Amino acid sequence: MKIQNFAALTLAAVLTSATLPVAADWVLEPEQSHLSFISIKAKDIAEIHSFTQMTGRVDENGQVNLALQLDSVETLIPVRNERMREVLFKTTDYAQATLSAKIDPAVIDGMQVGDIGQLHGEAVLSLHGQEQPVTLKLQLAKVAPDVIFVASREPLVLDAEKFGLSDGIEQLREIAGLESISHAVAVNFVMTFVREPVAEDAPQD
């Protein structure tokens, strides 16, 4: 299996001319993607939660847009799901978390089936009405001509205070009668992107 190092190419890279003659968007395949986050309560009790609904697209110019439906939070405890939605995320007002970035499309277009590479750089995360820059370190693998697999090489650690979530965490702590809930949250993900078929030109009369 070929291994290529794309570490020097960042999510903020300037577009180059090394694109394929026929460009196409890459679309997130939700059923083959997963995002989870870890919360720490009572100092040393870790719990893994996830979101079940997300969408994403990388367009032909390298613009990346991901959207996470916060209502789809899954903690395996129904009442806790409800508290997360209503008290923490306030999904009536903030239905989605979104992430945007820009990549050099040549990074993906230049990969051959079997290639594995690394990609790192800056993105912007919008959550709970706040926008913050985040650094992503990713592993990419081209598993088929039209399928790219993307995973976090390192957890993305978010500070809840920067997104205005501290009051919600404190309310959850009081409701649950806990000594503490950490404001640092580690996020991991695996995502599968499928190349969107290019529409053929309509036949000419």
Residue, then its C-alpha position, 0 to 999 in steps of 0.5 A: m500500500k502506498i503511503q504519502n505525506f501530505a503534512a505540509l498541505t494545510l486546510a488553509a492552503v491556497l488553491t492551485s491549478a492541479t485539479l482534475p479536468v472534470a471536478a466534482d463535489w465530495v459528499l459525506e456519507p452519514e451511515q458510514s461516518h461517526l462523531s463522538f465526544i467524551s465528557i468527564k464528571a466527578k473528576d475522573i468518570a469519563e462517558i462517551h456520547s455521540f451525534t447521529q445526524m450530520t451532513g457535509r460537502v467538499d466542493e470542487n474548489g476545496q470549500v469544506n462545510l460540515a453541519l451537525q444536528l445538535d438535536s441528534v445527541e445520543t448519551l444512551i440515557p433518554v432523560r440526559n439526551e433531553r437535558m443536553r438538548e434543552v439545557l446545554f445546547k439549547t437546540t430551539d435557538y441553536a439547531q446546528a454546529t457547523l465547521s468550515a475550512k478550505i483545502d487545496p483540492a489537489v490534495i484529494d485529486g492527486m491521491q491514488v487508491g491505497d494512498i494514505g496521507q496526513l492533513h492539518g490546518e485551521a478551520v472555524l467552528s460555529l457552536h451556540g452562537q459563537e465562532q472559534p478557530v480550531t486546529l485539525k489533524l487528520q488522516l486521509a485514505k483513498v479506499a476506492p476511486d470515488v471514496i475518501f476516508v477521513a479520521s481525526r489523528e488526534p482528539l479535537v479538544l474544545d473549551a466549552e467556555k469559549f462557546g458560551l456553554s459554561d452556564g449550561i454545564e453548571q446547570l447540568r451539574e446541579i441537576a445531576g448532583l455532581e461535584s464537577i463536570s469538566h469544561a474540556v471536551a475531547v471530540n473524535f470522528v471518522m467520516t466517509f466522503v463519496r464523490e458526487p457523480v458529475a451530470e452528463d451534458a444533455p444530448q444536442d439536437 
